[in-house]
Amino acid sequence: MQTSLIRLHNVTRAYTMGARKLYALRDATLEIRAGEFVAVVGPSGSGKSTLLNLVGGIDKPDTGSVWVNDSQVDTMSENALAKWRGRYIGIVFQFFQLLPTLTALENVMLPMELRNTFSDHRRERALTSLERVGLADRATQLPSELSGGEQQRVAIARALVNDPPILLADEPTGNLDSETGARIVALLAELNRAGKTIILVTHEETLARAASRIVRVRDGRVMEEN
């Protein structure tokens, strides 16, 4: 039996807002195997993005534990987390987060420069990553010269350039029209078939069906899995 690549065990995460305590996750337990494409579905405020941030080491639980590739992420120091994340995790955000003064190629090269990886052939790797998402011919364009769908594909190429085994996509279609969003999810499915483990956070049921498994989150609880 294949072991889990990602494990959240009895995870609770709450935030204090004034006199109130708001629970983003309550005793959440989830296991994801290597090579799975999992869609995490739920309404706004259900805890989807918090779950993703815990897997990526961006946030830490109040109680419970988070394990990724046999490393307990929630006990790592910030320096150790930064190195670990650079090796294992690629993140795609809803709002692209491309630097406006850099070309598509330069944006994709940035993670290698920040993490000092592949110093001898960064440009070549970045071009290959752009080619992988169908944008090699747009390498010299600034983000303002690209459509929303093209910008998101650049963001995916950037997330892939250090070749992490896990790709986290937080509402990557939320800023796109439905047709373009469907293309982005189809690209994620293609990357999954190529071997990437993918967690997609979305509130759109039609897009979630592209995943091999659907996890539902409501009021901070993992309610069911398909």
Secondary structure, DSSP 8 states (H G I E B T S, - for coil): ---EEEEEEEEEEEEEETTEEEEEEEEEEEEEETT-EEEEE--TTSSHHHHHHHHTTSS--SEEEEEETTEEGGG--HHHHHHHHHHHEEEE-TT----TTS-HHHHHHHHHHHHT-STTSHHHHHHHHHHHTT-GGGTT--GGGS-HHHHHHHHHHHHHTT--SEEEEESTTTTS-HHHHHHHHHHHHHHHHTT-EEEEEES-HHHHTTSSEEEEEETTEEEEE-
